[in-house]
Amino acid sequence: MSSSEMSSRQTYSLIKKAYKTAGRNPITTASTIRLIQPVAAGKTSYTFPILQGDVATQYAEASLLNRADAFTATHVGLFFGNISDAGANLTTTNYELYPYGSTAVNIGVGNPFVLFNQSYLNIAINNVQYLQNFDTRRFVNAGVVQRNRILATGGSNTTTSIQNDSMNGEDGFVPLVPTLQFSGSAKVDITLNLPETLTNSIGTIQLLFRGFLSLGASNLNK
């Protein structure tokens, strides 16, 4: 058993114990919250609504918190999305998530290093600051980029182009210690502050929280 799996099992046990102590027994399962905001010209502060119904533009791939539920966030990741390696602003869900800034890959953003090297994440719950000046440098995971490298596939004149970068599903995520407790009945303010605006209005900024969803565990359902 890996250390990551052991940590997840321990967190799950603590969540179940806390609810049992409170006289409750909600169904709790591993889950993800995915928050998406489009890159906008002139903006140095991005807010990420977390509750269903509070988002002006609902992306198909987004996943928000139901007001009846609660979520314990154990990991958080920061990514650029909706950007092609040619700098196009992709409007479908057929795109890669990039946990790093690159003038070659994130070409449409212009100055992508601002997001991943110089910015800060802040999270307040019911006006209490639980995450303050959380630097975005810790999210950076830039493996060896393989896009458009050519490899032979058999015949002397047969080649193919690799279409994937050297990333896995864990890249870009960092643990939250202590964990964050989101409730559908709470006031949650998630803000990403940049020291300067991103050059071009291309793509999206995405925050993904991994953790445990407790169904019907919002304070509204006490």
N, C-alpha and C positions, 0 to 999 in steps of 0.2 A: 504494500500500500504506500503510495507516494505521500510526501508531507502535505501537499496541497489537498489530497483527498482526506487525510486525517484532520486537517484544519476545517474542511467543510463539514465533516461528520460531527466535529466538536461544536461548531457553530449551530448546526441543526439541532443538536441535543440541547444546547443552551436556550434556543428559541422555544422549543417544545416545553422545556422546564419552566421558562418564564410565564408562558401562557397557562400552564397547569397551575402554577402558584396563584395566578390571577383568577382561577376558576373557569378557564376557557380552554377549548380544545379545537381550534380551527385546523382545517386541512392545510398543511404547509408543504410546498414543493419548490424545487429549484426553478428559477425563472430569470428573465432579463427585462429590464426597462431600457428602451432605446429612445433617446430624445434627439430631435433634428431641427436645426435652424439654418436657413440659407445664408451664405456669405453676402453681406450687403456693403455697398460703398459708403464710406464715411463713418461706419460703426466701429467703436472700440470697446463696446460692452454688449455681450449677448446674454439674454435671459432664456432659460429653458423651462417652460411650463411642464409639470410632471403629471398633472391630473387629466383624465379624459374629459373633453369638452372645453378645456382651457387653451387649446392650440388653434391659432387662426388658420394655418395651413397644415392639414393632416397628410403626412406622407404615408403611403401604403405600407412601408416597411417599419414605420415607427411603432413603438409599444409603450403605452402610457399606463398609469396606475388607475384602476377603478376606485371610485370614491368609497366603496364598501370594503376595500381590502387594505392590507398593510404589507410593506415590503422591507426586508432587512438586506441592505446593500453591503456585500463583502468585498467587492472589487469594482473599480471604475476604469473605463478606457476612453481615450480621446482620439478622434479620427477625422480626416478629410474624406468626404464622400462625393459622389455624383460628378467626378472629374475623370476625363479620359487622359491617357498619356500624351495626347495631342493638344490638350488644353480645352477640349470641348466641355460644355456644361451638360451633362447627361440628365435627362428627365425621366428615365426609366429606372427600374431597380437592378439593371444589369451593369453593376459597377463594383470596383474593389474598394475596401476601406483601407486607408493608408495611415498607420500610426507614426508618421514622420513627415517632415517637410522636405521637399526636393524640388529644385528648379527644373529638373528634367521631367519628373512624374507629375507634380502639381503645377505644371507650367501656367495654367490659366489663372492661378492665384497671384502670381507675380512675386510676392515676398512671403512664402509659406513658413519660413523659419520664425517669423514673429509669433505665430500660434504656438509652436512647440518649444520655443526656447526662452521667450520673454514674457509669457502670460501667466495668469493666476486664476484658479478656480475657487469660488466661495459658495458655501451652502449654509443657509439659515433655515431652521425649522421653528415655526411659531416665534419668530424674531430672535431666536437664540442662535448665535453663530457656532455651528458644529464643525465646519471646515473653513479655514481662513488662510488666505494666501498660499494655497496648495499649488506649488509651481508645476507648470505643464512640462518641464524638462524631463520629469520622471516618467512620462508616458512614451518617450521616444524609443522606438524599436525599429531600426533601419538595417535590415538584413542585406545580403548581397542581391541587388536587383538583377533579375534574370530576363526581364522582358526584352524581346526581340534578339536574344542570343540565338545563334543558329547551330544546330547539331545534326550530324548525319543520322539517318534512320535505317540504313541498310545498303541500298544500291550506291554505286560510286558517284552518281549524279543526283541522288535523292536527298533532299534536306527538308527540314521543317523548322518552324519558328516556335519557340517556347512562349506560351501565352500567360504564364503565371509568374509572380514574384516569389522569392523564398521567404514566405511568411506562414505562420500557423495561427490557429484560432485563439491562442493565448497571447499573441503579440499585442502590445499596446495597453494591456490591463495591469493595474497595480492594486495591491491589497489595501483595504480600508481598515485601519486599526486606530481607534475602535470602529466598529461597524456603524452605519447610519440607519436610522429607523424612520422610514417614510410611512405616513398614515394618510389614507384617503380623506380624512377629516381635518388634516393639519394644513397650515399655511407653509408651503415649501418654496423657498426662493433659491434658485440655482443660477449663478452668474459667472460668466467667463469674461475676465477683463484683459484687454490687449493694450500695450503701450502706444500702438499706432494702428491705423486702419489697414486692412489687407488691400493690396493694390487694386485688384479687379473683383467684380461681383460674379465669381464663378464657383459653382459647387455648393456643398453644405459642410457645416461643422456638426459632428455627431458625438454625443456622450452616451455611452452604454454602461449601465449598472448591472452587475451580476450578483445574484444572491438568492433569497428565499421569499416566495410570495405566500402570504397567509390569507386564505380566502375568508371574506366576511369578518376580518379582524380589525377593521377600522373602528375608532371610538364611537362612530355613529351607530354601531351595532352592539353596543354593550348590553 
